[in-house]
Structures are given as C-alpha cells and as structure tokens.
Amino acid sequence: MRKTKSILVAALTAALLWSCSTPTNIAYFQDMADQQVLDNPNVTPIRLKPMDQVSIIVNTREAMITAMFNKPYYSNRIGETQSLTSSAGTNYTLSANNISGYTLDAEGNIDFPVIGKINLAGKTREEAEEHIKNMIIASKQTKEAVVTVEFMNLGFSVLGEVTRPGRYKIDRDRFTIFDALGLAGDLTIDGQRENVTLVRHNGQNDEVYKLNLLDASQIYSSPAFYVQQGDMIYVTPNDKRMRESTVNGNTLRSSSTWISMASLAASLIALMSRYRLKL
C-alpha cells in the first residue's frame, strides 16, 4: 500500500513540475550578446505603388504661385493657418497640416495642377518630393519651391495571437516588424515567437517570409524586417492555445488536466487508506 502511494505521489509531483516548468521560447533576441552590432543589409524604405494615396503640399515665396500648385480644398486638421488665393481668385485657408490628397493610378501616375501627369511609382517619399520640385521649377512658374509629401492610406494588417489584431497605418519611411507588432500590442503569451509569418504582395505574386523573433540575426537579415504597405503579419498560436480552441481542451499538457488527475489520485489514496483501516 505504501509503495503504491509513493509511486502515485512521485508521478503526480513530476507531472506537475513538468507542466509548470518555465518556457524558454518567450524572450526575444535570445542569441544577442551585450553591445552586439547587427548588420541589416535589407534597408528598404517605403516605395510608392499604384493605388497608394499621398498628400502633396507645395510652398513658394509667392502666395499666388503656391495656390496654383495646391488643390483649393483640404481635409481639415488642427494647425496654424495662412490665407491664400486660388488661381481662380478665390480666397481659401491652408493649414500647415492640411491634406491635399492624390491617388496613384494603375500606372503610378497622379494628375498634378499646372504640370499634369507625374509618375511616382517606385519612388520613396523623399524621391517623390525632389521629383515634383524639379518639375515645378521646370515649368518656369517659380525658381524655387518646397514640396512636402506624406503617406495617407499606407497600412498593414496584423492577425493571430496579438493583443489588438487589426489594420494599422504606416507613419514613417522605415517601419520595422517590431514597430508593427508594437502597434498591435505585442504578441500574447500564447503566440509563437519563433513562428511569425509575413505575406507580401509583389506585383502578380505573394512572397511569404517566416520570422523567428527569438533569433535576432535572422530577423535583422530578413527582407521582411522592414514592413511595406499591404503586408499581412500572422502570429501562429502555440499548442496550448490551439488545444483551448477545441470543445474539450483538456490534454496531458494542460494544467487543468493535471489538477484534475491530482484531485482524483488524492481521492483514490484517501479511499485506499480508509479501506486499509477497516481491514
């Protein structure tokens, strides 16, 4: 009887210790040493694609010339204002943060005031600014201009085991996978850090990248380290999370199962003890 009781206690203790052991696949950058320098050969700023939307604001020394190159209607935002006159002689207010929106067509062109068609496909934000500025100066309307281009609808999606799944906006030229996951509230405890998938539409094809957040060297060298517009990021749930999604999630690796087994074993031991006392 004592031998049976000892075996049961030892087995249950080992099982509980195993089920409650500290996981080793939670902390990021497990291969990174102190003050280590990582090379990133894939520095890829956002490049404009067809159907992207951008805001373009032109400023010159002359209000009349400035008005010619800016649309006479704007989406209001909080900011300082200045009074301008449109090419038709109509007064309007331009905020420093107002948006004059353009959508690139299927060929990557926009229809810009005075100049007409301008192709922006494949250009970074800074390259687009320089290109538009050069075309404005080439039009001989002014000898100098300041052009500001900002992203409008560029975004990405995050799905799976993150705190806040959804679609988020890209708000800078270089936007990393950690910026993206940070906006989504980071991975939940049930997300597989070593199994993050990024799907990128590239022309007629979709490119699939697998990322291991535990491995800093792999992350920094991946073409998916910098997120691009339209990317979809999926965080795979771990085994525990997938089991919990079943009708009966109790398995040999779930803590609830071992608690139930421990309770059952304790009851059996108590019954066996009582039976022995009666004998």
C-alpha positions as CSV (number, residue, x, y, z in Angstrom):
1,M,0.0,0.0,0.0
2,R,2.8,2.4,1.0
3,K,4.7,1.6,-2.2
4,T,1.6,2.3,-4.4
5,K,1.0,5.6,-2.6
6,S,4.7,6.6,-3.0
7,I,4.6,5.8,-6.7
8,L,1.4,7.9,-7.2
9,V,2.8,10.9,-5.3
10,A,6.1,10.8,-7.2
11,A,4.4,10.5,-10.6
12,L,2.0,13.4,-9.8
13,T,4.8,15.6,-8.5
14,A,6.9,15.0,-11.6
15,A,3.9,15.7,-13.9
16,L,3.1,18.9,-12.1
17,L,6.7,20.2,-12.2
18,W,6.8,19.4,-15.9
19,S,3.6,21.1,-16.7
20,C,4.6,24.2,-14.7
21,S,8.1,24.5,-16.0
22,T,9.3,27.9,-17.2
23,P,9.1,28.2,-21.0
24,T,12.2,29.1,-22.9
25,N,10.5,30.4,-26.1
26,I,9.2,33.7,-24.8
27,A,12.0,36.3,-24.6
28,Y,13.0,38.0,-27.9
29,F,16.6,38.1,-29.2
30,Q,17.9,35.1,-27.2
31,D,21.0,34.9,-29.4
32,M,22.0,38.6,-28.9
33,A,25.1,39.4,-26.8
34,D,25.7,42.5,-24.9
35,Q,26.6,45.5,-27.1
36,Q,26.4,43.3,-30.2
37,V,26.2,45.1,-33.5
38,L,23.9,43.5,-36.1
39,D,24.2,44.2,-39.8
40,N,21.0,44.9,-41.7
41,P,21.6,44.5,-45.4
42,N,17.9,45.0,-46.3
43,V,17.3,48.7,-45.5
44,T,14.2,49.2,-47.6
45,P,12.2,52.5,-47.2
46,I,8.6,52.6,-48.4
47,R,8.3,53.0,-52.2
48,L,5.0,54.2,-53.7
49,K,2.8,51.7,-55.6
50,P,-0.3,52.1,-57.8
51,M,-3.4,52.9,-55.7
52,D,-1.4,54.4,-52.9
53,Q,-2.6,57.8,-51.6
54,V,-0.3,60.7,-50.7
55,S,-0.7,64.2,-49.6
56,I,1.3,66.9,-51.5
57,I,1.7,70.4,-50.2
58,V,3.7,73.0,-52.2
59,N,5.1,76.2,-50.8
60,T,6.8,79.1,-52.6
61,R,7.6,82.7,-51.8
62,E,4.5,83.9,-53.7
63,A,1.0,83.1,-52.4
64,M,-0.5,83.1,-55.9
65,I,2.1,80.6,-57.2
66,T,1.7,78.5,-54.1
67,A,-2.1,78.4,-54.7
68,M,-1.6,77.3,-58.3
69,F,0.1,74.1,-57.2
70,N,-2.2,73.2,-54.3
71,K,-5.7,71.9,-54.6
72,P,-8.3,74.5,-53.4
73,Y,-10.0,72.0,-51.0
74,Y,-8.5,70.3,-48.0
75,S,-9.4,67.9,-45.2
76,N,-9.2,70.0,-42.0
77,R,-6.7,69.3,-39.3
78,I,-5.5,71.3,-36.3
79,G,-2.7,73.6,-37.2
80,E,-1.6,77.1,-38.0
81,T,-3.3,78.7,-41.0
82,Q,-2.5,81.2,-43.6
83,S,-4.7,82.9,-46.2
84,L,-4.1,82.1,-49.8
85,T,-5.8,82.9,-53.1
86,S,-6.6,80.2,-55.7
87,S,-5.8,80.6,-59.4
88,A,-9.4,81.5,-59.8
89,G,-9.1,84.4,-57.4
90,T,-11.0,82.6,-54.6
91,N,-9.6,83.1,-51.1
92,Y,-9.1,79.9,-49.0
93,T,-7.3,78.8,-45.9
94,L,-4.4,76.4,-45.9
95,S,-3.4,74.7,-42.7
96,A,0.2,73.6,-42.2
97,N,-1.2,70.1,-41.5
98,N,-4.0,70.0,-44.1
99,I,-4.1,67.3,-46.7
100,S,-4.2,67.6,-50.4
101,G,-4.8,64.0,-51.5
102,Y,-3.7,62.2,-54.6
103,T,-4.2,58.6,-55.6
104,L,-1.7,56.9,-57.9
105,D,-3.5,55.3,-60.8
106,A,-2.7,51.8,-62.2
107,E,0.4,53.1,-63.9
108,G,1.6,55.0,-60.8
109,N,0.7,58.5,-62.1
110,I,-1.0,61.4,-60.5
111,D,-2.7,64.4,-62.2
112,F,-0.9,67.4,-60.7
113,P,-2.1,71.0,-61.0
114,V,-0.5,73.0,-63.8
115,I,2.0,70.2,-64.6
116,G,-0.4,67.3,-65.4
117,K,0.8,63.7,-65.2
118,I,3.6,62.9,-62.8
119,N,4.7,59.3,-62.3
120,L,5.6,58.5,-58.7
121,A,5.6,54.7,-58.8
122,G,8.7,53.1,-57.2
123,K,9.8,56.4,-55.6
124,T,10.4,56.9,-51.9
125,R,8.7,59.8,-50.2
126,E,11.9,61.9,-50.5
127,E,12.4,61.0,-54.1
128,A,8.8,62.0,-54.9
129,E,9.4,65.3,-53.2
130,E,12.5,66.0,-55.2
131,H,10.9,64.8,-58.5
132,I,7.8,67.1,-58.0
133,K,10.0,70.0,-57.0
134,N,12.1,69.6,-60.2
135,M,9.0,69.5,-62.4
136,I,7.6,72.6,-60.8
137,I,10.8,74.5,-61.4
138,A,11.0,73.2,-64.9
139,S,7.5,74.7,-65.5
140,K,9.1,78.1,-65.1
141,Q,6.4,79.3,-62.7
142,T,8.9,79.7,-59.9
143,K,12.6,79.3,-59.4
144,E,12.3,77.6,-56.0
145,A,9.7,75.5,-54.2
146,V,9.4,73.4,-51.0
147,V,7.4,70.2,-51.6
148,T,6.1,68.0,-48.7
149,V,4.8,64.5,-49.5
150,E,3.2,62.4,-46.8
151,F,1.7,59.0,-46.8
152,M,-2.1,58.8,-46.4
153,N,-3.6,55.3,-46.8
154,L,-0.5,53.1,-46.5
155,G,-1.0,50.4,-43.9
156,F,-0.6,46.7,-42.9
157,S,-2.6,44.1,-41.1
158,V,-1.7,42.0,-38.0
159,L,-3.7,38.8,-37.3
160,G,-3.4,35.9,-34.9
161,E,-2.0,35.9,-31.4
162,V,-1.5,39.6,-30.7
163,T,-3.3,41.8,-28.2
164,R,-5.1,44.0,-30.8
165,P,-5.4,42.4,-34.2
166,G,-6.4,44.8,-37.0
167,R,-5.2,47.1,-39.7
168,Y,-2.7,49.8,-38.8
169,K,-1.2,52.9,-40.6
170,I,2.4,53.2,-41.7
171,D,3.6,56.7,-40.5
172,R,7.2,56.7,-41.4
173,D,9.6,55.9,-44.2
174,R,11.3,52.9,-42.4
175,F,8.8,50.8,-40.5
176,T,10.1,47.6,-38.9
177,I,8.3,44.4,-37.9
178,F,8.7,45.4,-34.2
179,D,7.0,48.8,-34.9
180,A,4.1,46.8,-36.5
181,L,3.8,44.3,-33.6
182,G,4.1,47.1,-31.1
183,L,1.1,48.9,-32.6
184,A,-0.8,45.7,-32.3
185,G,0.0,45.5,-28.6
186,D,2.8,42.8,-28.9
187,L,2.3,39.1,-29.0
188,T,0.1,37.4,-26.4
189,I,1.7,34.8,-24.1
190,D,0.2,32.2,-26.5
191,G,1.8,33.5,-29.6
192,Q,4.7,31.5,-31.1
193,R,7.7,33.9,-31.1
194,E,9.6,31.6,-33.4
195,N,6.8,31.3,-36.0
196,V,5.6,34.7,-37.3
197,T,4.6,34.8,-40.9
198,L,4.7,37.9,-43.2
199,V,2.9,37.8,-46.5
200,R,3.8,40.5,-49.1
201,H,2.0,41.1,-52.4
202,N,4.6,41.9,-55.0
203,G,3.1,42.5,-58.4
204,Q,1.5,39.3,-59.5
205,N,2.9,37.2,-56.7
206,D,2.7,36.9,-53.0
207,E,6.0,36.5,-51.1
208,V,5.9,34.6,-47.8
209,Y,8.5,35.1,-45.1
210,K,9.0,33.2,-41.8
211,L,10.4,35.2,-38.9
212,N,11.8,33.9,-35.6
213,L,11.7,36.7,-33.0
214,L,14.0,34.6,-30.7
215,D,16.8,34.9,-33.3
216,A,18.0,38.5,-33.7
217,S,20.4,37.6,-36.6
218,Q,17.6,36.0,-38.6
219,I,15.2,38.9,-38.0
220,Y,17.7,41.7,-38.9
221,S,18.8,39.9,-42.1
222,S,15.3,39.2,-43.4
223,P,13.7,41.2,-46.2
224,A,10.6,41.3,-44.0
225,F,12.4,43.2,-41.2
226,Y,11.0,46.4,-42.8
227,V,7.3,46.3,-43.3
228,Q,5.8,47.6,-46.6
229,Q,2.3,48.8,-47.4
230,G,-0.2,46.0,-47.8
231,D,1.8,43.5,-45.8
232,M,-0.1,40.9,-43.7
233,I,1.5,39.7,-40.5
234,Y,0.2,36.5,-38.8
235,V,1.3,35.2,-35.4
236,T,0.8,31.5,-35.0
237,P,-0.9,30.3,-31.8
238,N,1.1,27.8,-29.7
239,D,-0.1,24.3,-29.0
240,K,-1.8,25.3,-25.7
241,R,-3.9,28.0,-27.4
242,M,-4.9,25.6,-30.2
243,R,-6.0,23.0,-27.7
244,E,-8.1,25.5,-25.9
245,S,-10.0,26.2,-29.1
246,T,-11.3,22.6,-29.1
247,V,-14.6,21.5,-27.4
248,N,-12.6,19.8,-24.7
249,G,-9.2,21.4,-24.3
250,N,-8.0,19.1,-21.5
251,T,-5.0,17.2,-22.7
252,L,-1.9,15.7,-20.9
253,R,-0.1,19.0,-21.4
254,S,-2.7,21.3,-19.9
255,S,-2.5,22.3,-16.2
256,S,-6.3,21.8,-15.7
257,T,-5.8,18.1,-16.7
258,W,-3.1,17.5,-14.2
259,I,-5.0,19.3,-11.4
260,S,-8.0,17.0,-12.1
261,M,-5.7,14.0,-12.1
262,A,-4.1,15.1,-8.9
263,S,-7.5,15.5,-7.3
264,L,-8.6,12.1,-8.5
265,A,-5.4,10.5,-7.2
266,A,-5.7,12.1,-3.8
267,S,-9.3,10.8,-3.6
268,L,-8.1,7.3,-4.5
269,I,-5.4,7.4,-1.9
270,A,-7.8,8.6,0.7
271,L,-10.3,5.8,-0.1
272,M,-7.5,3.2,-0.1
273,S,-6.3,4.4,3.3
274,R,-9.8,4.2,4.7
275,Y,-10.2,0.7,3.2
276,R,-6.9,-0.4,4.9
277,L,-8.0,1.0,8.2
278,K,-11.3,-1.0,8.1
279,L,-9.3,-4.1,7.4
